[in-house]
Amino acid sequence: MNIAVIGTGYVGLVAGTCFAESGNDVICVDVDEQKIDILKTGVPTIYEPGLRDLLERNIEEGRLRFTTDLDSAVRASLVIFIAVGTPEGEDGSADLTHVLGVARNIARCTDDYKVIVTKSTVPVGTGDRVRQEIAAVSDTEVDVVSNPEFLKEGAAVDDFMKPDRVVIGTESDRAREIMVELYSPFVRTGNPIITMGLRSAEMTKYAANALLATKISFMNEIANLCELLGVDVNEVRVGIGSDHRIGTQFLFPGVGFGGSCFPKDLRALLKMGHEAGRPLQVVEASERVNNAQKEILYEKIRDYFGGKLSGLKIAVWGLAFKPRTDDMREASSVTIIDKLLDDGARVVAYDPEAMERARSRFGDRIQYAANAYVALEKADALAVVTEWNEFRRPNFAKMRELLSRPIIFDGRNIYTPAEIRKHGFTYVSIGAPIVEG
């Protein structure tokens, strides 16, 4: 099938590459000439495990091309995905300027039937607006489809190639058949392709993200209460996660969620609720809890040192909002480091992938370590903020030698009190009693 993907950000690049991997002819379009030139060489402009190999192979085999020429890409394609950004407006709503602008540009290039697919996360009713924008420019027959993405950063390629489900929203039987044919190679193990109305598909994306975010915030609230009551939240997590109605995923307490999806999508959903006259109180609470949780590790560090952080050196392991990505958008590390700096602490940080992002954010306000152990040299404490695998089984003896004080503040609960006690560290985690070294 001939496909065009408009926008080569996170979603567009992964989608276009994976569609090409399944045998389709894909043209990815972007207005950024420099980005397109880089992608033509087979170098991805984002960090995502497995993406580079797929990118190189499909470019070499001629199934994947990159261009700034939207006109030729649209004319050559049957299915056109809109995967441009929907930045957050000042009022929390999703800014549809790019989406609707692309829709108009597509209409100007269209001379025969097309399936126009919104892949970007967009508010309910956007598909109707896209249809109106196209109709105002062209009388060529098109169908508009909502096909929300459910990719996890750090596992996006696997998520796309082996999805839990595919959601397709449209009122057109013709478009539905085309989309089912396009996605059928990805669901050969039996996972469902779920078809529904266009507006229902748009809401499904927001509802899914809001529910997962709420689960995280709920567990963080329980963790904070556990601390006050002398309860170990890690034991509670296992106890409730064994209930199949609840499940084990998204029950790990920590320093809150970040990234490009959950925070922005929650605010957009809240805006939709207010505009409809139905405020979403549970979602509001989830966002409020998360904002407070991002400061929890800083507060533990401050309280442990009696509020006197000036001149102390704090090592930070992990800057990305989650492992296996370099994305620092709304990362808890940013909140924690800013608060530490405001109190006069010196920060030396390390992350396996997000160091360049951190330099763009913090400049020379912090130090950047060549590796995890270098960050510990003569530090007064270690703060673990992102649960990268390489941090899970470190050389504790070496860590004790490097740190000025054997203190670990673990914002992701990646260590156990038993192993920490064995190595003589003071250990402060989320939702559990302090382990004294």
Secondary structure, DSSP 8 states (H G I E B T S, - for coil): -EEEEE--SHHHHHHHHHHHHTT-EEEEE-S-HHHHHHHHTT--SS--TTHHHHHHHHHHTTSEEEES-HHHHHHT-SEEEE-----B-TTS-B--HHHHHHHHHHHHH--S-EEEEE-S---TTHHHHHHHHHHHH--S-EEEEE------TTSHHHHHHS-S-EEEE-S-HHHHHHHHHHHGGGGTTS--EEEE-HHHHHHHHHHHHHHHHHHHHHHHHHHHHHHHHT--HHHHHHHHHTSTTT-STT----S---SSSHHHHHHHHHHHHHHTT---HHHHHHHHHHHHHTTHHHHHHHHHTTT--TT-EEEEE--SSSTT----TT-HHHHHHHHHHHTT-EEEEE-SS-HHHHHHHHGGGSEE-SSHHHHHTT-SEEEE-S--GGGTS--HHHHHHH-SS-EEEESS--S-HHHHHHHT-EEE-SSS--B--
